[in-house]
Amino acid sequence: MGRKKKTLHDYAAEFTDLGVRRHLLEPGAGPGSGPAAAVVVETLYCKSCELPMRVRRDRILEHLSSGRHYRNRRLLKQHGPRAPALASAGSDLGTGLPMQLDTPSLLSQPSFIFSANPCITSDGTSTSYSMVPSPPSYHKSLIPVHLNTISSTTNVLSAREDQTPSTSTSYPSAFAALHLRNAPAPPKQNNQKLVISEASNSAICGGAVGQYIGTGTTGSNIGLALFGVGLGNKALFQSLMEENSCCLLYIVEDQLLDVERAFSTEFLANTRVLRQQDADIVLNDQRVSGAIICSPPEAASEIVLDALRAGKGVFCEKLPSLDRQTAEACFDEAARCGRPLVCGFYKRFDPAMQFLYKKVHDSQALGRIHRISTVSSIYPAASLSFLKKSGGIFYNAAVHDIDIISLLLGESAPDTIFSLGHAFCADMAYLKDADTVAVSMKFPSGAIVTLDVSQHCTKSCDQRLEVHGSQGSLRVDNQNPLGITEHGTSVSICSQTQADRYRDAYRELFRHFLRTLKGNELPVITKEQFLWTIQVAAAAEQSWRNGSAVDLRNEAIDVSVIKTEIM
């Protein structure tokens, strides 16, 4: 049996912006019609644009990702259903039907380009600031658009502008007071309009030489999409804004205020912001080569799998999952799809840690390792909601120290692990989690390791590591740009946040991800390393909860049970 052909109503159910409209053809209205009775014909149409659609999936996706569609959907959201004067020609054919047409969907959040340049709108008025729905485009210039190109595009689209309303009028914006990167527009000329090129899916200010249209990844520029902003690390976002070899095409985030806080308006000038429910638009865009996922582990795994199956490389800033089987499935999917999956164990990319690794592991400068101790006090302290979503102190903080220890020793896991912890904060106790823990481990080589992890650090982050071997010791101290050491002072001389301390580490980690997308490197964090690391973190938490040591040689650790208890 052949595959069942999809009906118009099937397409309308799949895409919320589409609907089925009935047209009543009177006798003699259709070609070749005679004195027969009236005929009702159904057509597929876009609710926002009032345009008929061809029943082809590729054409539907192309239209739904076009600039015109997003402008009209934004207009519909702000001003309600369009007036009859704005409806397309022929839209009154079905007005006599007893069936009410579908109400246009207002649930989808449109994407925006925040523009502070003087721009000429379709009605001939000039605006100082505008918030214009944006199609996908690079925030870095790729292909120059010349005046003759703009002029020819204007002629092609002039007939459509009578049917499709322009939405380039000015709207209040929280970004309006900030400066943007866009080049200043020239003085107003007659008949200049905001040109929306559907072929290139980009917005151009008519007559502005130096504006560009992004048509895909060219040269070394890599198209990226960012999922989740509120829980992301500031150092990672800073690296993303400073890197010149990539282009952020999309941000998928339901809370626009988080986007505003994380990125400058100049950087967001040509980046499309979408809600999570519109993530399919990102995954279907072939210009997107990589996805940066900053969502908590409970939500990250699904996004990771979807991105990999869509052919995107993935950088998971946090853990792909707290569950071993789910995390393993993410790595297996990456191997099956042939795309990189980079995990955010950022401390191993810190320049000081890399130097220490070379001394300890490569040159054997310290001889046989006897002891390693780490201090990791985080400043500012993570919020309670963040700790709950990220899995608690063992999975949010201790897991990174465990990764460093395994890297320095060259051993996957300890034989024995014992943890003590306490919740000095009443809210943390309510969540049944600790805010201060001490973890002791003994590895097969005989090396003894102690981890001191705390959420309480009132002045500046405290990040130290000591390695003691048979031939000497090395110590990584707090990195103070002033070179001043303070003891017992009431005011911090040089406050340093966790993001400031590991800014270089995140930069190197992000660049490593870009190199994996280009095929120049393989992800340095393997599936086996990641799975062992989260298993050790789970054992450390299990030891704290049970009040007894855990022997990893004989006991199986159920990571999913640990996660269920703390959430």
C-alpha positions, 0 to 999 in steps of 0.5 A: 500500500502506498503512503497516505497523501496529506490533506490540506487540513493535515498541513493546517494542523501541523503548521499553526500559522496555516489555515484552510479557507473555503471559497464559494464559486458561483455557477459560471465563475469557474472555467468551463462551469455551466448551470450547475450548482455552486461549488465549494473549493478549499485552499491552504493559506497563511493566516498572517499574510492572507496569501494562498500557499502551494501544497509543498512542504519546502515552499511552506517552510520557506514562506514561514521563515521569510521576513514578510511572514514574521513582519505580518505575524508581529503586526497581527499580534500587536494590532489584532486581526487585519482590517478588510483594506489590508486583506489580499485580493480575492479574500472576500470569496468566502465571506458568505459561508456560514463557517467562521474562518480560523482565528489567526494564531497569536501564540508564536513569538516573532523574532526581532531585529532591533534597529536604531538607524533612521530608516524609511518606511513603506508609508514614506515616514521616517523613524528614529528607532524601530523593532522589526521582525527579522528573518535569519541573517548573519550579525557579521557582514557577508555579501555587500548589497549595492544600490542597483540591487536594492532598486531592482528588488524594489521594483519586483516587490512594489506590486506586493506591498499593496497587499502586504502591510509594512510593519516597519513603523516605530515601536517602543523598545527597551533597546532603543536607548542603546547604540547599534552597529548598523551603518548610518543611513543616508539622507531621505530620498523620494520613494525610498522604502524598507525593502524586504527581500524574500529570496534572501530573507533579509531586511535592507534599508533602502539606499544604505550602502554598506548593508549586507545580506547573509546568504549562508556560511562563507569562508571561515564564518560559521553559523550558530544558534544559541538555546537558552540564555538565562542559565548561561555563563557570562564568560561564554557569552563574552567569547561568543561576542568577541569571536570573529569566525562565527555568526550567531543567527538565532537565539532561542529563549522565551524570556527576552529580558534575559537576552537583553541582559546577556548581549549588547544591542549592537551584537543582536542587531541582526540576530533572530530571537525565537521562542522555544516553540519555534525551535524547528525553524532553527533546526531546519535552517541549513546555514546553522552549523552548530548549536550552543545549548545552555539549558539545564540538564533535564531539558538539554538532552532533548535539544541535543538529540534534536540538533544532532539529528538535524545535522548540527554540531552541539556544544552543551555548556552544562551536562547533556543529562544527569542520567547515564543512559540518556547521556550515553544516548546523546554521545551515540547519536553524535557518533551515528550522525557524524557530528561533534558533541562538546561538553562544557568541562571548562576547567581543563581549558584554563591556561594554568591547568593546561600548563600544569597538565603538561608538567604533571602528565607529559614531562613527569616533572613531579614524579609520582603523584601522591596528593592533589587538593582543590578549593573551589568557592564560587562567587557570586553564589548560584541561585537556588533555582539554578542549583535545583535545575542543574542538579545541585552542588555535586553536578554544578560545581564538584563535577568540574573538579572531578574532571580535572583530577581524572585528567591530571592523574590519567585515571578514570575513577577512584576506588573509594570515595567519601563525602561530607556536606552541610546546608548552611543556607536554610533554603538549600536544606529545604531543597535537600541539597548541600552548599558546602561539601568536602570530598575525599577520594583514593585512586588505584595509583594510590593518589589521595585527592580532596575536594573543597567545594562551597557556594559561600564566598562573599568577596571573590571567588577562591579557586586553588589547586595543589599537586604534590609528587615524589619530586616536588609540588606545584600550586595554582593560586587565585589569579589576582591582576593586581598581584596583591594578597589580602588577609583579613581585610574587610573590603575586597581589594580586587573582587573576581567572579567565577566568570572573570576567573575562567574567561580564558578557559571559556574562550579556549573551550568555545574555539575548540568547539568551532574547530570541531565544526570545521573538522580540524579537531575531535572533541577532547572530552570523550563519551567514556570520560564524561560518563565516568565523571558523572558516575563519580559525582553521583557516588560522591553525592550518594556517600554524602546522603548515606553517610558512608564511603562508596567503593566504586570497584564493587558498587553500581551507582544509579545516577537516575536515582540520585537525580530523582531525589534532589529535584 
